Amino acid sequence: MSFDKRLNVVGDSTAMFSHGHVAMRRLLIGMAAYFILASSTILLTSNGRSHATVWPADAIILALLLGSSTRTWPSLLFAGYLANFLANVVTRGWSDGLVFYGIINMSQAWLAATLIRKMGAHENLLEDAKSTLRFIGFAGVLAPAMGAAAGSLVSLINFGESFGPSFFRWFASNSLGLLVVTPFAMALFDGNYLAEFKAKSFAERMVSLGLLAIHGATCALIFTETTLPLLFLPMSTLLALSFRCGRAGAMAGVVVVALFGGIAAFRGTGPIALTHDEALTQALVFQCYLAVILCTALPLTATVAARAQALVLLAQRDEAIRLIMDSSSNAVLGFDSSGTCRWAAGQLEDYLDLRPDQLRNLKLEDLAPHLNADLQAVLGSPPANLRDVKHVEFVPAGRPMLTLEASVGRWEQAGAWGFVVTIRDISMRKLREAAISRMAETDDLTGVLNRKGFKARINEAFTSGKRPLTLALIDVDHFKSVNDNFGHSVGDVFLQEVAVRLQAHSDSPQIVGRLGGDEFAILFEVGIAEARKACEAMVAAIGARPVVNERGIRLNASISCGIAELDPSMSRGQLFEAADSALYAVKRSGRNGVGEAGGLRAIS
């Protein structure tokens, strides 16, 4: 065997030994606790022949079964049986029937544990109403009923006890014992009590211990007072303990009530003794009282636990949302139906120039100076339906480089309603969209607008009503010979330089486009006289020096330009036809010039 394998075997053996040591310790603790509880209960709440008023000992075994692997159940049940047998022999004296009591008690503990585990309720015994009802049904009804039937039959044979009263007393005592002590014992064995106690601050520990001490003192006082029926007082301290300390405090409080009340019921003291002279009746009254306490505490415990868990989850969710929003580029605002901001998070200071804490509890009218007019309009009339979402894009005041999008949606909860505003930065998206749009409308060779882009600008100008407008159509003279003699690569450089000079030599607002080949177009936002001057300057600039002057190639260029001003009666097509007619007039007259509807002017 290799060294690594030997190490693994040693590690596994150590783990098994450690696990076995823990299991043995739990078994011995459980056996000792069962014996002490069983003996004390019989001595304090039974006459040696009848069943005890409350029987908490089986809860020790049930708690150990629920907290252990099913492989250890036989040893735990056997230990419980031995402890039960010894406790009965020591307190009641020997009789043949005592052999059966342990079997019955362990059987009902096994039945309760099996049913609870099968339904998956053992890991969260009192965490919610569903698991609490399962626990009550299995540990408080089914298992004790089975045990009561068998145990009462043994008591009838062994001690001559009447079956009916014996059945009820067994059922009530075992049911109450299992329900009261099992959650308490599980928390004790699993270390939950110690863990919860350590997790509290010093002040919280003192408050918890103080409330438990007050509750214990109240129970001790009430169950020794035989003149006044003050059984309601322990309920008030139990409720305070439950709300302050949760499930652990509630279970400890119920155990305290059961301890003091059980002793008082057996001794015939306290308010229970005022109900009836017979000890059996007093025991039954106490069992009913304890059942009421338990039925109040268990749902309350489940509710408090659920609320505490909900608060923890809510706090975790709030913290997660805060961290997400702090690292996100988004911002979120929540408004109620009155238009008051109830919560805010995210990059609000960058967008609205206000921190989240400054926005909370502000009304829409107070936020108006910080909001864009379009956003104010949307917030003033939020969506009427839950599925409707309104969107608005806006540029925040003082941040012209920023483009934001706000989405407004409605929320409704428990009859109340409001709306949520999500603000996100879409500046990069708008820039990308603009870049894509420019690419789609830009001529790849020359960098000016292509045919699609130029027509789009013409349409915008017509729609906007801008006036005056003058259109210039331009052809490069004899460009075909450049491609034929020098190739398309030289022709491309030729067109690129022409486009540069068309854009550079004009002081008038203009839009330059390449319609295809050597055809260009310019839209001037000026009258025809000023546009003609600009075109003449372009014609002169292009012919002033070579357009291509590299690799031994020296090429001059000239252009022909036809212009037409938009008349109110003209359509877009008619404007193009007028400029095109002027262009061909220049070509017919010898090229290298500017022509317009009113005449022709050549540049030599």
N, C-alpha and C positions, 0 to 999 in steps of 0.2 A: 504493500500500500504506500502511495506517495505521501510526502510530508504534508502537502496541501489537503489531501483527503483525510489524513489523520487529524489535522486541525479542524476540518469540517465536522468530523465525528465527535471530537472533543467539544466543539461548540454546540452541536445538537444535544449532546448528553448533558451539558451544563444547563442549557435552556430547559430540557425536560426535568432536570432535578429542581431547578428554580420554580418551574410551574407546579411540580408535585409538592414542593415545600409550601407554596402559597395555598394550594388546594387543601393540604392537610391542616394548615393553620385555620383556614375558613371552616373546615369541618369541626375542629375542636372548639373554636369560638362558638359556632352554631349549636353544638351539643351542650356546652356549658350554659349558654344563654337560654336555650330551651328548658333545661332542667331548672334553672333559677326562676324563670318566668312561670313555668308550670307549677312548681312547688309553691311559690308565693301566691299565685292565683287561687289554688285549691285551699290554701290555709286562710287567705283573706276573704274570699268570696264564696266559699262552699262549706257545708257542714260535714264534709267527708263522704257523704253518700250521694248528694245531688250534684248536678253539673254546676260548674263555676258560672258566676254572673257574666263575666267577660273572659274569653279564652284567647290570649294573644300569642301563646307559645307557637301555634302552628304557623303564624305569620313569619316567624324566624326561618322556618324551613322553606316556606313558599318564597321568601325573599332570596334565600340562597339558591334555590332551584332556578328562579328567573334570572339570576345573575351569573349562572354557571353553565358550562357545557353539559349537554344531556349525558355525556359519558360518566360524569361524576354523580349523577342523580342516585344510582343505587346506594353508593356509600353515604350520601347525605340523608337519604330516607332511612337507612339502617341506623345511622347515628341518632336521628330524630326519634326513631322507635325506641332505642335503648334509653334515651333521656326521658321519654314519656313514661316508659315502664318504671324506671327508677323513681321518678317524681311521684307517681301514683302509689308505689309500694311504700315510699318514705312517708307520705302524707295520709294515705288512706289505710295502710296495713295490707297484708297479703290477702288476695282472693283470686280464684281462678279466672274471673272475668276480666281482671286487669290486663291479661295477655292480649285481649282483643282491642282495648282502647287505643293502644299505640298503632295497631294495624289500621283502625278506622281513621284516626287522625292523619296518619301519613298518606292514606289513600285519598282523603279529600284534598290534602296539600298537593299531591301528585296530579289529581284531576284538574284542579284550578290552574296549576302551572302549565299543564299540557294544553288546555283550552286557550289560555292567554297567549302562549307561545305560537300556537297554531294560527291564531288570528293576527299575529304580528304586533301585539300591543304591549309586549314586555319592555321594549326599549324606550317607550314614552308613556309610562303607565297613566299619568294624570295630565298629559300635555294638552289635551283638548277634550271636548265633550264626547267625541266618538270613542276614544280610548278609555275615558272615565266610565262610560256606560258599559263597555265590554268588561272592564275590571269589576264593576259592581255586579254584573250579571253572572260572571263565572266564579269570582271569589266570594261574593256576598249572597248568592242565591243557589246556584246549581250544586257546587261542591259542599257547602254546609247542609243543604237539604239531604244529600246522599249520606253524609256523615251522621246527621241527626237521626235518620231512620235506623241506621245500624247501631249507633251508640245508645239510643233509647231502648232498643231491643235488648242490648247487653245489660243496661241498668235495670230493666224489668226482671231479667233472669237473675242477675247478680245481687241486686239490692231490693228488689220488689218495688221499685219506683214506678209510678203510673206512667204509661206510655205517652199520653197526650201532653201533659205539662212538661214531661221530660224532653219530648221532641221539641217543643217550642223553646225551652230553656237552652238546650244544646244548640239548636239552629241559631237563636239570637246571639248567644255568647260566642260561638265560632264565627258567625258572619261578622259581628262587630269586631272581633279580634283580628280577623284577616283584613278587613277594610281599614281599620284604624292603624294597625301596626306595620302592615306589609310595606307601604310606601316609605314610612319612616325608617324601617329596617334596611330597605334597599339603599336609601340615601346614606345611611350610616355605614353599611358594609362597602359601598362603592367609593366612599370618600367624598361624596358630593357635599355633605354638610361641612366638612372640614375645608373643602375647596372654596365653597361659597363664603365661608367665614373669613378665610384668608384673603379672598378677593375684595372684601369690603375695607373701607378706610376705618381708622380707629374710631371716629365718631359714629360711623354706621354700625360698627360692632357693638358699641356701647348702647346705642338705641335699640338694636335687636335684642341684646341681653336684657336691657331694661324692660322692654315690652314683654318678653318671656317671663321675667321675674314678676311683673305686675299681674300677668295672666295666672301664673302659678299661685301667687298670694290670694288673688280673687277666688280661685277655685278652692283653695284650702279654707278660706273664710266662709264661703257659701256652703260647702258641704260639711262644715262643722256647726253651722247655725241651724238650730231645730225650731226656731220660733217664727221665722219669716220665710215665705216662699220666694227666694231670690234667684231662681234657676235661670232667669233671663240674663243676669249679669255676665256670666262667662261667655255668652255669645258676643257681647260688645267687645270684650278684650280679644276674643278670638278673631273677630273681624278686623280689628286694628292690627293684630299680628299678621293676618293673611295679607292685607293690603301693603303693609310695610315690608314684610319679609318673604312674601310669595308662598310658593308651594311648600318649601321646607318649613317655614314658620307655621303655616296652617296645620301641617301634619303633626308637628311637635305640640302645637296647642291642643289638638284633639286627643293626643296621647295623655297629656296632662289632665284633661277633663275625665278621660276614662280611668286614669289612675286614682285620682281623688274621689271621683264619683263611685267607682266600684268598691273601694274600701268603705265608704260611707254607707252604701246600699247594704253591704253585708253586715255592718255593725248596727244598722238601724238608726243612723244619725243623719242630720242634715235635712234639707227640704223633702227628700224622697220619703223620709219616715212620716211626714205629715199626710201622705196620700192614703195609707192603709196600715192596719195593724199587722197583717200577715207578712212574713219575710218574703214569701214567694211572690206576692203581689208587688211588694216594693222592688224586688229584683226585676220583675217584668216592666214596672214603670221606669226604672232607671235605663233598662235596655231600650225602651221606646224613646226616652229622652236622648240617649246617646245616638240612637239612629237618626233623630231629627238633627242633632248637632252635625253628624257625619254627612247627612244628605244636604245640609247647608254648606258645609265646608268643602266637600268634593267638587260640586259645580263651581263654587267660588274660586277654589284653587285652580281649576281648569281655566276659568275666565281670566284670573290674574296672570296665570302662566302664559296664556295665549296673548294677553295684552302686553306682557313684558317682552315676549318674543316678537310681537308685531312692532313694538317700539324699538327693539334692537335692530330688526330688519329695516325699519323706516330710517333709523339713524344711519345704518350702514349704506342704505340706498341714497340718502341725502348727501353723505360724505362722498360716495362714488360719483354722484351727479356733479357735486361741487368740483371734484378733481377733474372730471371730464370737461366741465365747462371752463375751468381755469386754463386747461391746456388746449381748449378748442378755440377756433376763430369765430364761433357763433356766440350769440347772446340770446337770452330768453327772459321774457317778462310775462308775469301772470296777473291778470286783472279780474276783479269780481264784477258783478252786474252793475255796480254803481260807478265803475270806471276807476276804481282805486287799485293801485299796484300793490299786490300782496306778497309777491316774491320776485326776485331778480337775480340773475347770475350770468357770468360770462364777460365778454370783452365790451361791456357797455361804456366804459370810460373812453375807449377808443372811438366808439360810434356816436354816442350821444353826449359825451363830455360830462358824464355823471357816473359815480361809482354805484354798484348795486345797493349798498346800504343807504345811499342818498335817494334812490328811486322808491324804495319801499314806503308804502302808505301815502305816496303822492297821487293826486288825481290827474286825470287827463289834461284838465285845463292848466294845472301847474306845470305839466310837461310840455305844453304847447310851444314855448320858446325854443325847446331843444329838438322839436320834431319837424320833419319836412311836411309841407302842406298836403302832399299826396298821402303820406302816412297818416296824418291827422284825419283826413277824410275817411280812410279805411277803418281806423280805430273808432271813429264816431259812429260808424254803422257796421259793427262786427257781423259775422255770418249768423243767420237765423237757425241753421240746421247743423247738426253735429258733423255731417260728412262734408259740408262745404268749407273750403279754405280759400281765403282771398290773398292775392299776392300783389305786391307793389314794389317797384324799383325806385330808388331815390339816391340823391347825392346829399350827404349830411352837410349841415352848415359849417363853413370854415374848412372843409376837407374836399376840395374840388377833384382831387385825384382818386377819391374813394367812391365806389358804386356799391350800394347795399341793396339787398332784397329782403323784404319783410313778409312773412307768411302769418296770417291771422286765422286761428281756428277756434271753435267754440268748445267749451266743456260744460258738462252737467253732472252734478253729484248730489244725491239726497235732496232734490228740490231746488238746490241752488245752481247758479250758472255763472259763467264768466267767459273770458277768452284768453288765449295764450298767443303771444307774439314771439316768433323766432326770427332773429335778425342775423343774416350771414353776409360776409364780404364776398361779392361777386366781381370785384375789380379785375382779377386775373381772368375770370371767365369772359368778361366783356372785352378785355384786351385780346384774348384768343379769338373770340368771335369776330372782332374787328379785323384782326390779322388775317383770319381765314377769308373774311369777306373781301379784304383788300387783295389777297392772293387770287381769289376767284375773279376779281375785276381788273387785275393788273396784267399788262402785257409782259410776258417772260423776257423778251429780248430787250426792250427799250426802257421798261420801268414805268411808262406812262399807262393810263387807263386803256384797257382793251375795248373792243366794240361793245360788249355787254355793259362794262362799267361806264363807258361814256354815255350810252343810251339811258342808263339809270340816272345819271346826273342831269341829262336833258329833261327827263320826266319829272325829277324833283324840282327843277327850275320852273317848269311849266305849272306844276301843281302849287308851288309856293307863291306864284304870282310875282316873282322877281322881275323887275323891269328897270332899265332897258336890258336886252339880251341881243348879242350879235354872234352869229355862227360863222366860223372860218373853216373851209375845207381846203386841204393842202396836199399836193402831189409833189414828190421829188422828181425833178426833171431827168429823163434818160437813165433812170436807175437800173433798168433791165440790162443795159450795156455793162454796168459795173459788175453784176453777177456773171454775165457771160464772159467777160474778159479777165476777171480777177478771182472769181469763185465766190461762193456764198459766205465763207468766213470773212472775207474782206467786205462783202455786202452787209453783213451783220454789223461790223464795226462802223461802217458808213452810216447805217440807220440809227445806231446808238448815238453817234455824235450829233446827227441832225436833231434827234429828240432832245438832247441836252441843250442845244442852242435855241430850240423852240420854247423851252421852259425858262431859259435864263434871260432872254432879251425882251422883256416886257414889264412895265410897271403897273399894268392894268390887271385886276383880278381875272384869272383865267383858269380853265379846266382843259387839259391837254389829253388827247386820246389817239391811239393808233387803230384805225378801222380795218387794216389789213394790208399786207405787202408794203408799198411805199406811200400809203394813204394815211394822212393824219387829219385830225379835226381839233379845233379849239373853240370853246364856248367862252365868250367875254361877257362880263356883267357890266358893260358900258355900251354907249351908243356907237353907231357905225363909224363916225369920224375918228374917235379915239381908238377904236379897234383897227381901223385902217393904218393909223400911225404905228401901232404896235406890230402889225403884220409887215409893214415896210421895214421896220427896224429888224425884224427877224430875217427877212429876205436879204437885207444888207449884211447882217452878221454871218449868215451861212455862206454867202459868196465872198466874204472878206479874206478868208484864208482857207487853206486846204482842210478838208474834212478828214481825210486819211493821209498820214505822212509818216510811214514807218516801213521798214524792210525794203526800202527802195521804191516804195509805191507812194505816189503823190497825186491825190485826187481832189479836185475842186467840186463843188456842188452848187446847185441852184434849185429854188422851189417856185411853184406856181400856187397862188392863193386866191380863192374866191370867197367873198364875204357877203353876208346878208343880215340885215337887222330884223328882228321879230316885229311884225305889225300885229296890232290887236286882233285883226281878222284872220291871221294866219294860223294854220295847224302846224304841228311838228313836221309833218311830211312836206308841207309847202315851204317851210323854212329851209329844209335840206335841199329841195329842188331849186330854190332861188340861189343858194350858195353854190350849188353844183353848176348851175348855168353860168354864174360869174367865173367859176374856175375854168370851165371849158373856153370861155371867151378869152381868158389870159393865155391858154395853151394855143389857141388859134392865132393869136397875135404875136407869138414868138416866145412864150414862156418867161420865167424869171421876173414875175411881177405880181401885182395885187389888182384884182378886179372886183368891182361891186356893181350892184344893179344900176347905179347912176353913171358908171363910166369905167375906164380902164387906166391903170397907171403901171408902167413897166420900170424896173430898176436895171440900169445898165452897169 
